[in-house]
Every structure is written in C-alpha cells, then in structure tokens.
Amino acid sequence: MTQSRALPRSLTGKVVSNKMQKTVVVEVVRIERHSLYGKVMRKKTKIKAHDEVNQCLIGDQVSIVYARPLSKTKHWRVSEVLTKRVTT
C-alpha cells in the first residue's frame, strides 16, 4: 500500500524587501472577522523566503511554499513570480 504525501503549504504575497542575498521578505495579507464584534480586519504577516537566483523585485506578487528550515527565520522558498511590478 502506497501512501501519498500532502501538498506543501503555499501562500501568495507581495515582496516588500529584497536587500538580503538570496532572501526576500514577503508580506502576506489575510482577511479575518473579529470574533466578538464581527468587523472584517486585514492582517499582515511578513515572511522571509529563499530566492535562489535573486529574481524578485520590490512590488512583485509571488507564490511561496513551505520548505525545510534554511536558517533561524527562513522556512519558505519562492516557487514562482506571479506578476512583476509595474515600472513607469
């Protein structure tokens, strides 16, 4: 009997920093409803992700997937760049 692996956890977000080597900071926005008051709130989380070829620029929409721990704070890697930033 073969067991199938679960799909890796993935998120999408916007690159807010690319100043480190092979690392980008991705801001993931999620919408939650307040448990008592019912107000819809927008919550942001900043996640460090591994970018092997330094292809991401600030403002890019990227998809990230969970990976093994690469450093103390880096546990995600960039799987693909969804949209590039608009330059004028």
Secondary structure, DSSP 8 states (H G I E B T S, - for coil): ---------EEEEEEEEEEETTEEEEEEEEEEE-TTT--EEEEEEEEEEE-TT----TT-EEEEEE-S--SSS--EEEEEEEE-----
